[in-house]
């Protein structure tokens, strides 16, 4: 059976997204149209895993196909190769004239049709270069290079004598070819001379799905030009990269480095993915596509691969320069382009999800909001919470109706006979707001399985992000090692003496070993930095949404207490036997003044928003942090990294003082602004990071201690919904018994 994946490269969306049923209908119709009473014909597609011209076994999508065209890259890189006759749906296809579906008439008579043709390179004689068919005149034309799965093999579908142009070795595509599968366009001037190669920044061979080739399986770029035009169809002008006289050698060296780095990355991945402290063995992520995507996503490196005094330093410098130039061409994909140019936060986040499948309801919901798609009312609250708590992708959307949750709490105060005081209203509002945060925002960050058993929640995003961080270290290390190995091979192939060869090899081996040994430390440092940045990221990205919710809450309360109904409720009428005619005397003016003074105070003192240290304390209670390397959240390890020359006793003293001080903060004895700056009054970043680290560590240690105390109640909690809800809530601030426990403090500072 011919699968629907054979249409994955089509320019027509309905074809590349076709179900198996639709695909079979299309194939059968095209078979029927070109069949005769004498010959029952059937489309024969290019085999996957076939041989390229030099005899190497590769997937079909790694074989370069070519198409000549007068239209410029600005058009083709934008629209792809659209068929001259097309339909937008399967229903339109059913109504198309048979002439436009007749493959034999298309290849021989060039009738307008649903097909687009390409040609493949051939080798006439064993050992000779491959040849690409070209029209009689190539003046002012472009030769486009295509990497797409599928395609009808014309020489396999028809007999050679039935084809007018068998020398073209045609591969024909149903529904055209999408732009993202076109890598380059080679430009020829009016004398038929090659003048430039245009590179398509939207080129993404991974869109071939399960049949996508690896980067190392793609052939080198055209090498007989000194000018590259890097074209992004969204930009105003292309970027030109001039190539030096040794470009071919440099590109081949870069390709060799890439292949070696892929092998090294595979080895590093196998070595580290079973170590739970590095968070690489995640059941939700398919590791093979992940590995492949990381291999595709690598870009030019900025490593100091050897000391400046060594002979290899010059070689590495040249290679690094070559990688910057060649990398702008060889490794540029849409993902890389997004990360290296001015883009919005949303585009950067989307690019990250292409490298790692960062699955989260916030991303899905934000995508619907961004695309102006309707969100149903019954999912609005969950959607808003996802957007607020996802941590990477936040939207101002927030469930303003949720203020009613707090209003119910305040309304109980307004049912008594006496007017509530300003302090009572303020305290009730703040308690209600705190309860709302405790019931929604904080539990979402905590993401306990009792409350979120089947959702992709914030806690899962932490785990995936930690995996991303560790994998990026492995990827960068592998690429550095690949560069060293490629440079070593290049040096050994040059004319150097035997002692120099030994020196080069020894230095390379030492550098590679040093890089491998550095991996655990780099992972710890990167993952620690991710966690240090996360609380502020969450707060900064949610502050707009939470502020809007708090403002709406304030408006609802103010509107309620200053309403005519509320004023009437507390208005008292006085009777007197000698009163004058007219309305009885009352205290309405006093009530109005009192309620409006409360309203003014509520405006001046809005509900407080979560501080980043409290957010850090809650994130620290996450189960996903339980199995991390102890060094990641170790205040001692952090201080030693920041001040490697400080004596250990100084590190211990600072850690003890900061830990005790932070315990006072959690108890409420001091405010965040009163925390000391013992590390450095000038280096506020390190001071804030240490405080954040202590908050994370206090949360983690607290969770470990409380979990042991409450484990016996776990089965009981499963039976009662109220208990289950209680267990699913984080602790916003630990009790004094824990804060004053030396076990707690020692574990925080020294474990």
KACOR-V208694 format. One record per pair of residues at least 24 apart in sequence whose C-alpha atoms are under 8 Angstrom apart, sorted by the first residue. I is the first residue (numbers start at 1). J is the second residue. D is the distance in whole Angstrom. If there is no record, write none. Layout:
# KACOR-V208694
i=I j=J d=D
i=I j=J d=D
This chain:
# KACOR-V208694
i=5 j=150 d=8
i=6 j=45 d=8
i=6 j=149 d=6
i=6 j=150 d=5
i=6 j=151 d=7
i=7 j=149 d=8
i=7 j=150 d=7
i=7 j=174 d=7
i=8 j=149 d=7
i=8 j=150 d=8
i=8 j=207 d=8
i=8 j=208 d=6
i=8 j=209 d=8
i=9 j=148 d=6
i=9 j=149 d=6
i=9 j=150 d=8
i=9 j=176 d=8
i=9 j=177 d=6
i=9 j=178 d=6
i=9 j=181 d=7
i=9 j=207 d=8
i=9 j=208 d=7
i=10 j=173 d=7
i=10 j=174 d=7
i=10 j=175 d=5
i=10 j=176 d=5
i=10 j=177 d=5
i=10 j=178 d=6
i=11 j=79 d=8
i=11 j=80 d=6
i=11 j=81 d=7
i=11 j=82 d=6
i=11 j=175 d=6
i=11 j=176 d=5
i=11 j=177 d=5
i=11 j=178 d=4
i=11 j=179 d=7
i=12 j=82 d=8
i=12 j=86 d=8
i=12 j=88 d=7
i=12 j=175 d=6
i=12 j=176 d=7
i=12 j=178 d=8
i=13 j=88 d=8
i=14 j=88 d=7
i=14 j=89 d=6
i=14 j=90 d=7
i=15 j=175 d=7
i=22 j=90 d=7
i=30 j=101 d=6
i=30 j=102 d=7
i=30 j=103 d=8
i=33 j=98 d=6
i=33 j=101 d=7
i=33 j=102 d=6
i=34 j=102 d=6
i=34 j=103 d=6
i=34 j=104 d=6
i=41 j=157 d=8
i=42 j=157 d=7
i=43 j=152 d=7
i=43 j=157 d=6
i=44 j=152 d=6
i=44 j=153 d=6
i=44 j=154 d=8
i=44 j=156 d=6
i=44 j=157 d=5
i=45 j=150 d=6
i=45 j=151 d=6
i=45 j=152 d=4
i=45 j=153 d=5
i=45 j=156 d=8
i=46 j=150 d=6
i=46 j=151 d=6
i=46 j=152 d=6
i=46 j=153 d=5
i=46 j=171 d=8
i=47 j=150 d=8
i=48 j=149 d=8
i=48 j=150 d=8
i=53 j=121 d=7
i=53 j=122 d=6
i=53 j=123 d=6
i=53 j=130 d=7
i=54 j=123 d=8
i=54 j=130 d=8
i=58 j=217 d=7
i=59 j=211 d=7
i=59 j=212 d=8
i=59 j=213 d=6
i=60 j=148 d=7
i=60 j=149 d=6
i=60 j=150 d=7
i=60 j=211 d=8
i=61 j=147 d=5
i=61 j=148 d=5
i=61 j=149 d=4
i=61 j=150 d=8
i=61 j=205 d=8
i=61 j=208 d=7
i=61 j=211 d=7
i=61 j=212 d=6
i=61 j=213 d=6
i=62 j=147 d=6
i=62 j=148 d=8
i=62 j=212 d=8
i=62 j=213 d=5
i=62 j=214 d=8
i=62 j=217 d=6
i=62 j=218 d=5
i=62 j=219 d=8
i=63 j=147 d=6
i=63 j=218 d=7
i=64 j=120 d=7
i=64 j=121 d=8
i=64 j=145 d=6
i=64 j=146 d=6
i=64 j=147 d=5
i=64 j=218 d=8
i=64 j=219 d=8
i=65 j=118 d=6
i=65 j=119 d=6
i=65 j=120 d=5
i=65 j=121 d=7
i=65 j=145 d=6
i=65 j=146 d=5
i=65 j=147 d=6
i=65 j=171 d=8
i=66 j=118 d=5
i=66 j=119 d=5
i=66 j=120 d=6
i=66 j=121 d=8
i=66 j=132 d=8
i=66 j=143 d=6
i=66 j=144 d=5
i=66 j=145 d=5
i=66 j=146 d=6
i=67 j=117 d=7
i=67 j=118 d=5
i=67 j=119 d=6
i=67 j=143 d=6
i=67 j=144 d=5
i=67 j=145 d=7
i=67 j=146 d=8
i=68 j=134 d=7
i=68 j=135 d=8
i=68 j=141 d=7
i=68 j=142 d=6
i=68 j=143 d=5
i=68 j=144 d=6
i=69 j=141 d=6
i=69 j=142 d=5
i=69 j=143 d=7
i=69 j=144 d=8
i=70 j=140 d=7
i=70 j=141 d=5
i=70 j=142 d=6
i=71 j=141 d=8
i=71 j=142 d=7
i=72 j=142 d=7
i=73 j=185 d=7
i=73 j=198 d=7
i=73 j=231 d=8
i=74 j=231 d=8
i=74 j=233 d=6
i=76 j=179 d=7
i=77 j=179 d=5
i=77 j=180 d=7
i=77 j=182 d=7
i=77 j=200 d=6
i=77 j=202 d=8
i=77 j=233 d=7
i=78 j=179 d=6
i=78 j=233 d=6
i=79 j=178 d=7
i=79 j=179 d=6
i=80 j=176 d=8
i=80 j=177 d=6
i=80 j=178 d=5
i=80 j=179 d=4
i=80 j=180 d=8
i=80 j=182 d=8
i=81 j=116 d=7
i=81 j=176 d=5
i=81 j=177 d=5
i=81 j=178 d=6
i=81 j=179 d=7
i=82 j=116 d=7
i=82 j=175 d=7
i=82 j=176 d=5
i=82 j=177 d=7
i=82 j=178 d=8
i=83 j=113 d=7
i=83 j=114 d=5
i=83 j=115 d=6
i=83 j=116 d=6
i=83 j=175 d=6
i=83 j=176 d=5
i=84 j=112 d=6
i=84 j=113 d=6
i=84 j=114 d=6
i=84 j=115 d=8
i=85 j=112 d=6
i=85 j=113 d=5
i=85 j=114 d=5
i=86 j=113 d=7
i=86 j=114 d=5
i=86 j=175 d=7
i=107 j=163 d=7
i=107 j=164 d=8
i=108 j=163 d=6
i=108 j=164 d=5
i=108 j=165 d=7
i=114 j=174 d=6
i=114 j=175 d=5
i=114 j=176 d=7
i=115 j=172 d=6
i=115 j=173 d=6
i=115 j=174 d=5
i=115 j=175 d=6
i=115 j=176 d=6
i=116 j=172 d=6
i=116 j=173 d=5
i=116 j=174 d=7
i=116 j=175 d=7
i=116 j=176 d=5
i=116 j=177 d=7
i=117 j=170 d=6
i=117 j=171 d=6
i=117 j=172 d=4
i=117 j=173 d=6
i=118 j=170 d=6
i=118 j=171 d=5
i=118 j=172 d=6
i=118 j=173 d=8
i=119 j=168 d=6
i=119 j=169 d=5
i=119 j=170 d=5
i=119 j=171 d=6
i=120 j=168 d=8
i=120 j=169 d=6
i=120 j=170 d=7
i=120 j=171 d=7
i=121 j=169 d=8
i=133 j=167 d=8
i=133 j=168 d=6
i=137 j=192 d=7
i=138 j=188 d=7
i=138 j=192 d=5
i=139 j=188 d=6
i=139 j=189 d=6
i=139 j=190 d=5
i=139 j=191 d=6
i=139 j=192 d=4
i=139 j=193 d=8
i=140 j=187 d=7
i=140 j=188 d=5
i=140 j=189 d=5
i=140 j=190 d=5
i=140 j=191 d=8
i=140 j=192 d=7
i=141 j=187 d=6
i=141 j=188 d=6
i=141 j=189 d=7
i=142 j=185 d=6
i=142 j=186 d=5
i=142 j=187 d=5
i=142 j=188 d=6
i=143 j=185 d=5
i=143 j=186 d=5
i=143 j=187 d=7
i=144 j=182 d=7
i=144 j=183 d=8
i=144 j=184 d=6
i=144 j=185 d=4
i=144 j=186 d=6
i=145 j=182 d=6
i=145 j=183 d=6
i=145 j=184 d=5
i=145 j=185 d=6
i=146 j=181 d=6
i=146 j=182 d=4
i=146 j=183 d=6
i=146 j=184 d=8
i=147 j=181 d=5
i=147 j=182 d=6
i=147 j=183 d=7
i=147 j=205 d=7
i=148 j=177 d=8
i=148 j=181 d=6
i=148 j=205 d=7
i=148 j=208 d=7
i=149 j=208 d=6
i=149 j=211 d=7
i=149 j=212 d=8
i=179 j=203 d=7
i=180 j=204 d=5
i=180 j=205 d=7
i=180 j=207 d=8
i=181 j=205 d=6
i=181 j=207 d=8
i=194 j=225 d=7
i=195 j=225 d=7
i=195 j=227 d=7
i=196 j=225 d=6
i=196 j=226 d=7
i=196 j=227 d=5
i=196 j=228 d=6
i=196 j=229 d=7
i=197 j=222 d=7
i=197 j=225 d=7
i=197 j=227 d=6
i=197 j=228 d=5
i=197 j=229 d=6
i=198 j=228 d=6
i=198 j=229 d=5
i=198 j=230 d=6
i=198 j=231 d=7
i=199 j=228 d=7
i=199 j=229 d=6
i=199 j=230 d=5
i=199 j=231 d=6
i=199 j=329 d=7
i=200 j=230 d=6
i=200 j=231 d=5
i=200 j=232 d=6
i=201 j=230 d=7
i=201 j=231 d=6
i=201 j=232 d=5
i=201 j=332 d=6
i=201 j=333 d=6
i=201 j=334 d=6
i=201 j=337 d=7
i=202 j=232 d=7
i=202 j=333 d=6
i=202 j=334 d=5
i=203 j=333 d=6
i=203 j=334 d=7
i=204 j=333 d=6
i=204 j=334 d=7
i=214 j=292 d=7
i=214 j=296 d=8
i=215 j=295 d=8
i=215 j=296 d=6
i=216 j=255 d=7
i=216 j=258 d=7
i=216 j=259 d=6
i=220 j=251 d=8
i=220 j=252 d=7
i=220 j=255 d=8
i=221 j=330 d=8
i=223 j=247 d=7
i=223 j=248 d=6
i=230 j=329 d=7
i=241 j=325 d=7
i=243 j=325 d=8
i=247 j=322 d=8
i=250 j=319 d=7
i=250 j=322 d=6
i=250 j=323 d=8
i=250 j=326 d=8
i=251 j=322 d=7
i=251 j=323 d=8
i=251 j=326 d=6
i=253 j=319 d=8
i=253 j=486 d=6
i=253 j=487 d=8
i=253 j=490 d=8
i=254 j=319 d=8
i=254 j=322 d=7
i=254 j=323 d=6
i=254 j=326 d=7
i=254 j=327 d=8
i=254 j=483 d=8
i=254 j=486 d=8
i=256 j=482 d=8
i=256 j=486 d=6
i=257 j=479 d=7
i=257 j=482 d=5
i=257 j=483 d=5
i=257 j=484 d=8
i=257 j=485 d=7
i=257 j=486 d=5
i=257 j=487 d=8
i=258 j=479 d=7
i=258 j=482 d=6
i=258 j=483 d=8
i=259 j=482 d=7
i=260 j=479 d=8
i=260 j=481 d=8
i=260 j=482 d=5
i=260 j=483 d=8
i=260 j=485 d=7
i=260 j=486 d=7
i=261 j=478 d=5
i=261 j=479 d=5
i=261 j=480 d=7
i=261 j=481 d=6
i=261 j=482 d=4
i=261 j=483 d=7
i=262 j=295 d=6
i=262 j=478 d=7
i=262 j=479 d=8
i=262 j=482 d=8
i=264 j=478 d=5
i=264 j=479 d=8
i=264 j=481 d=7
i=264 j=482 d=7
i=265 j=295 d=8
i=265 j=474 d=6
i=265 j=475 d=6
i=265 j=477 d=8
i=265 j=478 d=5
i=265 j=479 d=8
i=266 j=291 d=8
i=268 j=474 d=6
i=268 j=478 d=8
i=269 j=471 d=8
i=269 j=474 d=7
i=276 j=627 d=7
i=276 j=628 d=7
i=277 j=627 d=5
i=277 j=628 d=4
i=277 j=629 d=5
i=278 j=466 d=8
i=278 j=467 d=7
i=278 j=470 d=7
i=278 j=523 d=7
i=278 j=628 d=7
i=278 j=629 d=7
i=279 j=463 d=7
i=279 j=466 d=6
i=279 j=467 d=5
i=279 j=470 d=8
i=279 j=628 d=7
i=280 j=467 d=5
i=280 j=470 d=7
i=280 j=471 d=8
i=282 j=464 d=8
i=282 j=467 d=8
i=285 j=357 d=7
i=290 j=355 d=7
i=290 j=356 d=6
i=290 j=357 d=8
i=293 j=355 d=6
i=293 j=356 d=8
i=294 j=355 d=6
i=294 j=471 d=8
i=294 j=472 d=8
i=294 j=475 d=7
i=295 j=475 d=7
i=296 j=331 d=7
i=297 j=331 d=7
i=297 j=333 d=8
i=297 j=335 d=7
i=297 j=336 d=7
i=297 j=355 d=7
i=298 j=331 d=7
i=298 j=475 d=7
i=298 j=476 d=7
i=298 j=479 d=8
i=299 j=327 d=6
i=299 j=331 d=6
i=299 j=332 d=8
i=299 j=336 d=8
i=300 j=324 d=6
i=300 j=327 d=6
i=301 j=476 d=7
i=301 j=479 d=8
i=301 j=480 d=7
i=303 j=480 d=7
i=305 j=480 d=7
i=305 j=484 d=7
i=305 j=511 d=7
i=306 j=507 d=8
i=306 j=511 d=7
i=311 j=504 d=7
i=312 j=504 d=7
i=312 j=507 d=8
i=315 j=487 d=7
i=315 j=491 d=8
i=316 j=483 d=8
i=316 j=484 d=7
i=316 j=487 d=7
i=319 j=483 d=8
i=319 j=487 d=7
i=346 j=393 d=7
i=349 j=392 d=7
i=349 j=393 d=7
i=356 j=468 d=7
i=358 j=461 d=7
i=358 j=464 d=7
i=358 j=465 d=8
i=359 j=456 d=7
i=359 j=461 d=7
i=360 j=386 d=8
i=360 j=390 d=7
i=360 j=456 d=5
i=360 j=457 d=6
i=360 j=458 d=8
i=360 j=461 d=7
i=361 j=386 d=6
i=361 j=387 d=8
i=361 j=390 d=8
i=361 j=456 d=6
i=361 j=457 d=7
i=362 j=386 d=4
i=362 j=387 d=5
i=362 j=388 d=8
i=362 j=389 d=8
i=362 j=390 d=5
i=362 j=393 d=7
i=362 j=394 d=7
i=363 j=387 d=7
i=363 j=390 d=8
i=363 j=393 d=6
i=366 j=393 d=7
i=366 j=394 d=7
i=366 j=395 d=7
i=385 j=440 d=8
i=385 j=441 d=7
i=385 j=444 d=8
i=386 j=457 d=8
i=388 j=541 d=8
i=388 j=542 d=5
i=388 j=545 d=7
i=388 j=546 d=8
i=389 j=441 d=7
i=389 j=444 d=7
i=389 j=445 d=7
i=389 j=458 d=7
i=389 j=538 d=7
i=389 j=542 d=7
i=390 j=457 d=8
i=390 j=458 d=6
i=390 j=461 d=8
i=390 j=538 d=8
i=391 j=458 d=7
i=391 j=534 d=7
i=391 j=537 d=7
i=391 j=538 d=5
i=391 j=541 d=7
i=392 j=537 d=8
i=392 j=538 d=8
i=392 j=541 d=8
i=393 j=541 d=8
i=394 j=541 d=6
i=394 j=542 d=7
i=395 j=545 d=7
i=396 j=542 d=8
i=396 j=544 d=6
i=396 j=545 d=5
i=396 j=548 d=8
i=397 j=545 d=6
i=398 j=545 d=6
i=398 j=546 d=8
i=398 j=548 d=7
i=398 j=549 d=7
i=399 j=549 d=7
i=400 j=548 d=8
i=400 j=549 d=6
i=400 j=552 d=6
i=400 j=553 d=8
i=403 j=549 d=7
i=403 j=552 d=7
i=403 j=553 d=5
i=403 j=556 d=7
i=404 j=553 d=8
i=405 j=432 d=8
i=405 j=436 d=7
i=406 j=432 d=5
i=406 j=433 d=6
i=406 j=435 d=8
i=406 j=436 d=7
i=406 j=553 d=8
i=407 j=432 d=8
i=407 j=553 d=8
i=407 j=556 d=8
i=407 j=557 d=7
i=417 j=570 d=7
i=418 j=570 d=7
i=419 j=570 d=6
i=421 j=598 d=8
i=422 j=597 d=8
i=422 j=598 d=5
i=422 j=601 d=8
i=425 j=598 d=8
i=426 j=602 d=7
i=429 j=607 d=8
i=430 j=607 d=6
i=430 j=608 d=8
i=433 j=550 d=8
i=433 j=607 d=7
i=438 j=729 d=7
i=438 j=732 d=8
i=439 j=729 d=8
i=442 j=615 d=8
i=442 j=618 d=7
i=442 j=729 d=7
i=442 j=730 d=7
i=443 j=728 d=7
i=443 j=729 d=5
i=443 j=730 d=6
i=445 j=618 d=7
i=445 j=619 d=7
i=446 j=618 d=6
i=446 j=619 d=6
i=446 j=621 d=7
i=446 j=622 d=6
i=446 j=728 d=8
i=446 j=729 d=7
i=446 j=730 d=6
i=447 j=622 d=8
i=447 j=728 d=8
i=448 j=728 d=5
i=448 j=729 d=7
i=449 j=728 d=7
i=450 j=724 d=6
i=450 j=725 d=7
i=450 j=727 d=8
i=450 j=728 d=6
i=451 j=724 d=8
i=451 j=725 d=7
i=451 j=728 d=6
i=459 j=622 d=7
i=459 j=623 d=8
i=459 j=624 d=7
i=460 j=624 d=8
i=462 j=624 d=7
i=463 j=624 d=6
i=466 j=527 d=6
i=466 j=530 d=8
i=469 j=523 d=7
i=469 j=526 d=6
i=469 j=527 d=6
i=469 j=530 d=8
i=470 j=523 d=5
i=470 j=526 d=7
i=470 j=527 d=7
i=473 j=519 d=7
i=473 j=522 d=7
i=473 j=523 d=6
i=474 j=519 d=7
i=477 j=515 d=7
i=477 j=516 d=7
i=477 j=519 d=7
i=481 j=512 d=6
i=481 j=515 d=8
i=484 j=508 d=6
i=484 j=512 d=7
i=524 j=629 d=7
i=524 j=631 d=7
i=524 j=632 d=5
i=525 j=632 d=7
i=527 j=632 d=7
i=528 j=632 d=5
i=528 j=633 d=7
i=532 j=689 d=6
i=532 j=692 d=6
i=532 j=693 d=6
i=534 j=616 d=8
i=535 j=612 d=5
i=535 j=613 d=7
i=535 j=615 d=6
i=535 j=616 d=5
i=535 j=619 d=8
i=535 j=692 d=8
i=536 j=612 d=5
i=538 j=612 d=8
i=538 j=615 d=8
i=539 j=610 d=7
i=539 j=611 d=7
i=539 j=612 d=6
i=539 j=615 d=8
i=543 j=609 d=7
i=546 j=609 d=7
i=547 j=609 d=7
i=550 j=606 d=7
i=550 j=607 d=6
i=551 j=606 d=7
i=551 j=607 d=8
i=554 j=602 d=7
i=554 j=603 d=7
i=554 j=606 d=7
i=554 j=607 d=8
i=558 j=599 d=5
i=558 j=602 d=8
i=561 j=595 d=6
i=561 j=599 d=8
i=562 j=592 d=7
i=562 j=595 d=6
i=562 j=596 d=6
i=562 j=599 d=8
i=567 j=591 d=6
i=567 j=592 d=7
i=567 j=595 d=8
i=612 j=692 d=8
i=613 j=691 d=7
i=613 j=692 d=6
i=613 j=695 d=6
i=614 j=695 d=7
i=614 j=732 d=7
i=616 j=692 d=6
i=616 j=693 d=8
i=616 j=695 d=6
i=616 j=696 d=5
i=616 j=699 d=8
i=617 j=695 d=5
i=617 j=696 d=5
i=617 j=697 d=8
i=617 j=698 d=7
i=617 j=699 d=5
i=617 j=700 d=8
i=617 j=732 d=8
i=618 j=696 d=7
i=618 j=699 d=6
i=618 j=730 d=6
i=618 j=731 d=7
i=618 j=732 d=7
i=619 j=696 d=7
i=619 j=699 d=7
i=620 j=695 d=7
i=620 j=696 d=4
i=620 j=697 d=6
i=620 j=698 d=7
i=620 j=699 d=4
i=620 j=700 d=5
i=621 j=696 d=8
i=621 j=699 d=5
i=621 j=700 d=5
i=621 j=701 d=8
i=621 j=702 d=7
i=621 j=703 d=5
i=621 j=730 d=7
i=622 j=700 d=7
i=625 j=700 d=7
i=626 j=700 d=7
i=630 j=751 d=7
i=633 j=693 d=6
i=633 j=694 d=8
i=633 j=696 d=7
i=633 j=697 d=6
i=634 j=693 d=8
i=634 j=697 d=7
i=634 j=748 d=8
i=634 j=749 d=7
i=634 j=750 d=7
i=634 j=751 d=7
i=635 j=690 d=7
i=635 j=693 d=7
i=635 j=694 d=7
i=635 j=749 d=6
i=635 j=750 d=8
i=636 j=749 d=7
i=636 j=750 d=7
i=638 j=690 d=8
i=642 j=686 d=8
i=654 j=678 d=7
i=654 j=679 d=8
i=655 j=749 d=6
i=656 j=749 d=7
i=658 j=691 d=8
i=659 j=694 d=7
i=659 j=745 d=7
i=659 j=748 d=7
i=659 j=749 d=6
i=660 j=745 d=7
i=662 j=691 d=8
i=662 j=694 d=7
i=662 j=695 d=8
i=663 j=739 d=6
i=663 j=745 d=8
i=666 j=733 d=6
i=666 j=734 d=7
i=666 j=739 d=8
i=667 j=733 d=7
i=667 j=734 d=8
i=667 j=735 d=8
i=667 j=736 d=7
i=667 j=739 d=7
i=694 j=748 d=7
i=697 j=748 d=6
i=698 j=744 d=8
i=698 j=748 d=6
i=701 j=744 d=7
i=701 j=747 d=7
i=701 j=748 d=6
i=702 j=734 d=7
i=702 j=738 d=8
i=702 j=744 d=7
i=705 j=744 d=8
